[in-house]
Amino acid sequence: MHTISNQSLKFTFDNSYVKLPDHFYCKLNPTPVKEPKLIKINDHLAVQLGMDPKWLGSKKGIEVLSGNVIFSGSEPIAMAYAGHQFGYWVPQLGDGRAIMLGEVLDKNNNRYDVQLKGSGLTPFSRQGDGRAWLGPVLREYIVSEAMFALNIPTTRALAAVTTGEIVKRENDLPGAILTRVASSHIRVGTFQYFAAKNDLRAIKKLADYVIGRHYLEIKEDKNPYVSLLRAFIKKQSLLIAKWLGIGFIHGVMNTDNMTLSGETIDYGPCAFMDNYNENIVYSSIDNYGRYAYNNQSNIAKWNIACFASSILPLINSNQKRSINIAKEIVEEFDDTFAEYWASEIRLKLGLKEKDSKDITLGSDLLVLMQKNSVDFTNTFRELSSLSNTKSILDKNFVTLFSDQMSINGWLSRWRDRLNSETHNDHDRKIAMLSYNPAYIPRNHRIEEAIQFALKDDYSFFDKLCEILSNPFNDQLSNINYKTPPLPREIVRQTFCGT
């Protein structure tokens, strides 16, 4: 292992997390790999971070992206954290197959972590091998970048490389490493780790660090830790509302997979639904539907309660008083989420003004979508093209439903609601088409890209990434990527990369 200068990259580390006490992390370098080869560089993100995409794709750059070479100024660490996994407490998890190289400031002076995922064993690996195989790396690259294009807060993919080594899962599979970029990797489980050890000093240091990095506006509040809890609730409420608005199911909403930055993280057994079903589960390890589509807001509240429990000593020195304050604030989640979800419904339906009946209007459409087993994404996309008066274009939308009488009745109600507002119908259509995507990372297309990549053909992966980078554009030459899967193509289960 050796280091290289980063001068040619115009790229400088500015590491802050590593300045926290030693027991917050473990210092170590990635484990070198045999023969790394480039899969893809995210040129736009590289430029945003002040990096030269061409250099990153060079032989020297690939050595860095594989962990074989360390940037000058990098201070690699594996972070410590704990968490509830499917409701069961695990006192020590940590980065078992990921190593953070350090932090960088982008062109707008925003701070980001740069992490190698699949970079080898760490002290937190437990029974794992510290590696990732090609499939989950491609899935995370595809979905995280699609989420970014869909305007959902998310970690991002800077690059992906193969390792030239075999990873043993059910079968022997090619190894790969993802370079992930995040506003930070601090999780609810990070706080739980120190709370379980009754390490009040560490909890306070971590909370102060999070406030300084993500919530600077509350730093001078009378009780910044109470403000932190409220601000965190707002970020998570917005995130979950946006997930539901695009039909996204995370699949593993464990407390170690919920970030304090409010970004979506860890795209393991995640999925975008095809036909709408509020109870749908894709994750192969979610046997009881804990993280089903429609239960994600409940789980977010549960995770937030875990976070609140972890910072109780900071909220108030009197434990009983602190618990009462925390409970009261956590209960605010319901109203906060309801407000964001109502806003999401209005945006999807093309409504500007608030009306108490809008949630009912949106919910009634979802009920009809479930009863008629229609595609979630295509339903809202087709709706976006309709006028505020009945026209020949209604046919494309109505024929999605087997119960056409009911959907025609709903359309009449929707138009009555549209016409109660004064905005221009043309502008309303444009707004809806800019909010309801034509393209999402459909499960069967992701699987197709992975299967061809296993044959060393990345053209399907590259094409899918390109299509998903413009999800609100009709892209008439790629119209088949809007089509739901045929019965034989349906993906019913997605899997964790470990």
Stockholm file with secondary structure:
# STOCKHOLM 1.0

chainA/1-498         MHTISNQSLKFTFDNSYVKLPDHFYCKLNPTPVKEPKLIKINDHLAVQLGMDPKWLGSKKGIEVLSGNVIFSGSEPIAMAYAGHQFGYWVPQLGDGRAIMLGEVLDKNNNRYDVQLKGSGLTPFSRQGDGRAWLGPVLREYIVSEAMFALNIPTTRALAAVTTGEIVKRENDLPGAILTRVASSHIRVGTFQYFAAKNDLRAIKKLADYVIGRHYLEIKEDKNPYVSLLRAFIKKQSLLIAKWLGIGFIHGVMNTDNMTLSGETIDYGPCAFMDNYNENIVYSSIDNYGRYAYNNQSNIAKWNIACFASSILPLINSNQKRSINIAKEIVEEFDDTFAEYWASEIRLKLGLKEKDSKDITLGSDLLVLMQKNSVDFTNTFRELSSLSNTKSILDKNFVTLFSDQMSINGWLSRWRDRLNSETHNDHDRKIAMLSYNPAYIPRNHRIEEAIQFALKDDYSFFDKLCEILSNPFNDQLSNINYKTPPLPREIVRQTFCGT
#=GR chainA/1-498 SS CEEECCGGGTCCBCCCGGGSCGGGEEECCCCCCSSCEEEEECHHHHHHTTCCHHHHTSHHHHHHHTTSEEETTCCCEEECCCEEETTEEESCCCCSSEEEEEEEECTTSCEEEEEEETBCCCTTCTTSCSBEEHHHHHHHHHHHHHHHHTTCCBCEEEEEEEEEEEEESSSEEEEEEEEEEESCCCBHHHHHHHHHTTCHHHHHHHHHHHHHHHCGGGTTSSSHHHHHHHHHHHHHHHHHHHHHHTTEECSCCCGGGCBTTCCBCCCSSCEECSBCCTTCCCBTTCTTCTTCGGGHHHHHHHHHHHHHHHTHHHHCSSHHHHHHHHHHHHTHHHHHHHHHHHHHHHHHHTCCSCCTTHHHHHHHHHHHHHHHTCBHHHHHHHHHTCCSSCCTTHHHHHTTCSCHHHHHHHHHHHHHHHTTSCSCHHHHHHHHHTTSCSCCCCHHHHHHHHHHHTTTCCHHHHHHHHHHTSTTSCCGGGGGGGSCCCGGGCCCCBCCCC
#=GC SS_cons         CEEECCGGGTCCBCCCGGGSCGGGEEECCCCCCSSCEEEEECHHHHHHTTCCHHHHTSHHHHHHHTTSEEETTCCCEEECCCEEETTEEESCCCCSSEEEEEEEECTTSCEEEEEEETBCCCTTCTTSCSBEEHHHHHHHHHHHHHHHHTTCCBCEEEEEEEEEEEEESSSEEEEEEEEEEESCCCBHHHHHHHHHTTCHHHHHHHHHHHHHHHCGGGTTSSSHHHHHHHHHHHHHHHHHHHHHHTTEECSCCCGGGCBTTCCBCCCSSCEECSBCCTTCCCBTTCTTCTTCGGGHHHHHHHHHHHHHHHTHHHHCSSHHHHHHHHHHHHTHHHHHHHHHHHHHHHHHHTCCSCCTTHHHHHHHHHHHHHHHTCBHHHHHHHHHTCCSSCCTTHHHHHTTCSCHHHHHHHHHHHHHHHTTSCSCHHHHHHHHHTTSCSCCCCHHHHHHHHHHHTTTCCHHHHHHHHHHTSTTSCCGGGGGGGSCCCGGGCCCCBCCCC
//
